[in-house]
Every structure is written in C-alpha cells, then in structure tokens.
Amino acid sequence: MTNNTSKPMTEREAGKVALKELLKPISVRLLVARILAALGGVLAIAPYIALVKLGAVFYQAYSTGTEVDTARVTSIVNILIGTFGARLACIGIALGVTHFADAKFSALVRERTIRHVATAPLGWFTSTNAGKVRKALQDDISMVHALVAHQPVDVTQAMVTPVALAVYAFVIDWRLGLLTIATLPIYGIIMAVMMNGMGDKTVQVDSKLAQVSATMVEFVTGITVVKAFGTVGRAHKRYQDAADEFSAFYLDWTIPLLRSNAFANATVTIPLLLAINLGGGAAMVHAGWVEPADVLATSLIALMLPYSIEMLGNSAWAYQTAGAAALRVTQALDI
C-alpha cells in the first residue's frame, strides 16, 4: 500500500513558496535584471586583463631598454574605458529594472492587502493583534523591497564576478590560480558548518521579533488603560517576556557563531592573502615561470574573492528573512 500522506512544509519552506508566489508578477523583470547583472559581472575582469596587458608592455620596454609602445597602451586604455562604461551601463539598467519592478510589486501587494483587510469580518480584528497587521502592511513589505530592488543585481554579481575572476587567474597561470584560491576551501568548510541550520534559525529570529513587535504595539495601545487600572510590574509583562525570550535565544545562537566566524575570517584576511600570493608569486617570478604583472593581477583577484563570498552570505540571510516576511504577507492576503 502506498502512503500518500505528504510531509508538511516547514516554516522556512513555506516562506520560499510564499516569496515565489508574491514575486510571480515581476519574475520576468527580475530575470532581465539578473542577465544584465551577470554581463556586468563578467565585464568586471576587464581591469585585470588591462593590468596584465599594460604590465607586459611596460616590462618589455624596461627589459629591452626601448620606448613604450604608446599606440598599444592607448588601445588597451580605450578598451578598458569602453568595458568599464559598458559594465556601469549594465548595472545601472539592471538596478533601474529592479527598482521599477519593486514599485509595481509594492503597489500590487499593498492594494491586495488593504482590499482584503477592508472586507475582513469584525471578528478577525478582535482575534488578530494590531502589531502583526502593521508588520505585514509596513515592515514586511519593506523587507521584501531590498530583496526585489537590490538583491537580484547584487547576488548575481557576487556569484558571477568571483567565478570569472578565478577563471581568469587560472588563464594567466594555473599555479597563480591555485595561490589565488589557496585559503578559500578552509573558509568554505568553516562557513558551511557554521551555516548549517541557518535558514530555520533565521525564521525563528524573525518570528520572535514579530512577537516582540506585536506585544509592544499591544502594550502601547493600551497604555491609557494600564495607567488607570494596571498593577506595577504586571502591565508590561508580556512585552518584557517576549523581549527576554528573544534575547536569550539570540545570544545562545550567535555566541558560538562568533568564534567560528572569527577563525573563518582569519583565513581570508588581507595580510595572509598578500603573504601567500605575493610571496609565492615572487618565487615564481624568480624561477622565470610568470611575469610580475601576472602576480600583481592575481593578488588583486585574491583580495576580491572573500568580499564576494561575504556578500553572498549576507544575501542568504536577507533571503531567509524576506521569505518569512512574504509568508506573513500572504497570510494577510488569505483573510
């Protein structure tokens, strides 16, 4: 006999479904923005290519005692300026597309939410906390704003640019490429262990913050009654309990993460990356395997990779909180 009972979705999974449903009207615009951002991410390698080419021209003139080939230098600089302008255009247009999409998204969601709330039965207002309604109409939609207006462009660049840079480092020289990513596996392993269960924890944090907000609005709204009839120390107890519960949960979760995060960040610090890349690169230059300009380019690439990875981590957090916000908005729309 086949068991047809489906496993219930977790709050995190429900948030992903809700977010996908909310973003459906603007999904095409977001796709266009991601394509433009990906193109801009690929064009980000242009300065490094120009650095290698210019370094080769100047080094050849220095080693042979001849004049610098000004025509070659001018050509490289013109190409660099053109690609830089094209990258700015791609990113600017992509951000324009996402911001217009966000304006449309916010208007649609607020109109739908207000329409549903306006027709809700009176009993719903009695049983529903005003703080949760406010959070769904204001805070949650504002939280999804960052995901719509900025994250598609930022995340796409953070994914495409480091890959393009790492590939170019290996194109320059495979040994320099290995130096470029030497500490990244250690960093990745630590972060993977640290991020285990992050999605569920993020949803819990957002849920507890919503409870704090709800109890705060409840307390402030009834402050007149509290002053007249409340007992000292008891009127704000629900708000205080919610705040204490959130504080205890957050400290228990984050304190162990701080130690792991400190060790992970130590593996991608600028002094360590420069020591590995410049030290190993200098040895390769001395051996005659690579040129000095190649070492300089790959060293700069190595400094850029951790920044992109950190941006991806921040975007993952924003995506989780936006999913929880989208779930609350869709629940308001299901009134």
N, C-alpha and C positions, 0 to 999 in steps of 0.2 A: 504494500500500500504506500502510495506517495504522500509525503507530508507537504501540504500546500500552504501551511502556515508560514507567512513571510515574517522575517525578523524585523521588529520595529526599528525605525530610524533613531539614531542618537540625535541630541540637540544640535551637534555640530553638522551632521549630515543634513538635517532638516534646514539648517541655516544655509548650506550650499544650494539646496534645491530652491529655497525661497529667494536667494540672491539671483540665481539664474532666471527665475520667473520674473522678478522685478526688472531685470536688465534686458529682457527679451525685446521690448520695443526699440531699443537703441543698440542692439547687438551688431548690426551691420556697420554703424558708425564707429563703434569701438574696434571692429575688425580692421577698418580702413586706417584708423589711428595706429593700431599695432603694426600694420605693414609699413607705414611711413616711419614709425619709430625704429623698426628693425633696419630699414635702409639707413637711417641716421646712425644707428649703432655700428653698422658695417663701415660707414664713412669715417668713423672715429679713428680708424687705423691710419688715415692719411698723414697726420703729423709725424707718426713714427716712420712711415715709409720715406717721407721727405727728409727726416733727420738722417736716416741711413744713406740716402742718395747724396745729400749735401755733404755728409761726413766723408763719403768716398771721394767726392770731387775735391774737397779741401785737403784731404790726406794725400791724394795723388799729387796735387800741386806742391804740397810740403815735401813729400818724399823725393820728388824728381827735381825740385828746385825751379819749377816752371810757374807761369802765371795761372791764376784761377780761371777756369772756363766760365766767363761771365754769362755767355749765352745759355749754357747748361744750367747755371744757378738760377737765372731769370725764368727759365722754363719750369724748373721744379717749384719755385716760389709761386708762379702763376697757377700751376696745377693745385698747389696747396691752398691758395686763396679760394680757388673755384670750388674745391671739395668742401672746404670749411663753410663757405656760403651755402652750398647745397645741403650740408648737414643742418645748418641753422634753419634753413627753409623747411626741411622735412620735419624737424622737431617743432617748429613754430606752427606749421599747418596741422600737425597731429594734435598739439595742445588746443588749437582752435576748434578742431573737430570734437574733441572730448569735452571741452567746456560748453559748446553749443548742445552737445548731447546731454550733458548734466543739467543744463537749463530746462531742456524738454523733459527729462526724467523727473526732476524735482516738481515741475508744474503738474505732470500727469499724476504722480503719486499723491501729492497734496490734494489735488482735486478729487481723486478717488477716495482718499481717507476722509476728507471733510464731508463728501457726499454720503458715505456710509455712516459716519458718526451722527450726521444730521437726521438720519432716518432710523437710528437705533432706538429700541424700546427704552422707556424710562428706567425700567428695572436694571438695564445694563449699566447705567450711570451710577446706580446705587451700589452695585456689586463690584464695579471697577474703580481702582484707585486713580485719582486725578493725575498723580505723578507719572504713572505709566502711560496715560494718554498723552501728556505733554511730551514725554520722552519719545514716543512713537512719531508724533507730529513734528517735533523740532530736532531733538538731539540725534535720533536715529537716522533721519533723512540727511542731516548734516554730516553724519559719519559716513554714509554711503557716498556723499559728494566727493570726498577725497579719493575713494575707490574709482569713481567714474571719471572725474576731471583730471586726475594726475597719475593714478596707478597704472593704467594701460600703457602710457608712454614711458614712465619711469621703470616699470618692471621689465618691459620689453628691451629697453636699452641695457638694463642691468643684466639681462640674460644674453643678449646678442654681443654686446661690446666685449666682455671678457673672453668669450669664445673666439671672436675674431682676433683679438689681441694675442691670445695664447697660440692660435694657429699661425699668426704671422711671426711670433717668436720662434716657432719651430721651422718656419720657412727660412728665417735668417740663418739659423744653425740649430740642429737638433740638440746639441749639448747645452747651448744657451737656453733653449726652450725648457730643458729639464731643470736648469737652475731657476728659471722663472717660476715654476710651479713646485719647487722643492718642498716648501713647508705647507702647501695647500692640503695635501692628503691628511696631515696631522690635524690641521684646523678643521677640515671637513668631518673627520671622525668624531672629534670632541663635540662639534656643533650638532651632529646627527644624534649623538647620545643625549645631549642637552635638550634638543627639541622634541625628543620622544614624548608624546602625550601633550604637546604644546597646544594643539587645537582644542582639545577638551578642556584644558585648564583655562584657555583664553575665554571660552564660552562661559565657564563658571565665574571668572572675574567679571565679565560683562553683566552676567545675571545678578551677581551680588551688588554691583554698582547700581543696577536698576532698582534693586530693593532699597538701597540707601537713599536713592533719589525719591522713590515713592514715599518712604516713611518721612523724609524731610518735608516734602510738599504737604503730606497729611498733617504733620505737626504744625507747620507754619500757617496752614489754612485754618486750623482750629485753635490758634493761639489765643483768640478772644475768650473762647470757652474755657481754655486752660487757665487763663488769668482769673476767671470768675470762680471756677469750681475745681480746678486741678489741685492735686496734692504735690508738695515739693518733692522732686526726685522721681515722680512717677509719670508725669505727663509726657516727658521726652524719652521714656524708657525704650520704646520700640525703635526710635531712631538711634539711640545710643547702642542698643543691642546689635542692630544691623551694621553700624559703623565698626563696632568691636569685632564682629564676626568677619567682616571683610578684612580688617587689619590683621587679624590672626592668620587667616587663610593666605593673604598675600605675603606675609613675612615667612611663613612655613614653606611657601613655594619658591620665593625668589632668593633667599639667603644661600641655599646650596648652589643655585644657578650662578650667583655672582662669583663663586670660587672657580667654577668650570669656565665661565666666560673670561675671567682674568687670565687663566692659563692659555685658553684658545687665542685670545688677542695677543698674548706674548709671542706666539709663533708667527704672527704676521706684522710685527712692529717694524717701523721704518729702519732702525739701526740693524736689526737682524737681516732684513731683506737686502739692504745695501751691502752688508758684510758678505753675504752669500753670493750675490750677483756680481758685485764689483771685484770681490776677492777671487772668485772662480773665473770671472771674465778676464781679469788681469793675467791670471796664469795661462789662459787660453791664448791671449794676445802674445804673451811672451813665447808660447810654443809655436806661434805662427798659424794658429787654426782660424782665428777670426780677426776682424778689424776693430779698432777702438770704438768707432761709431756704432758698430753692431752691439757691443757690450752696453753702451750708454742707452741705446734704444730698448734693449730687453730689460735693463734695470728699471727704466721708467715704466715699462709694461708691468713688471712685477709689483711696483708700488700701486698700480691702479687696480689690480685684481681683488685685493681684500676689500676695497671700498665698494666695488660692485657686489661682492658677496654679502657685505653688511646691508646694502640696500635691499637685496632680495629677502634677507631675514626680517627687516623692518616691514617690507610689503606683505610678508606672510602673516605677520601679526595684524596688520591693518585689514587683510582679507578676512581673517577669522572674526575680528570684532564687527566688520561690516556684515558678515553672514549672520551673526547674532542679531544685529540691528534690523537686517532685512526680514528675519523671522518675526520679530515683533511688529514690524510694519504690515506684513502680510496677515498676521493675526488680527490687527486692527481692521484690515480690509475685509476680513471674514466675518465681521459683525453681522 
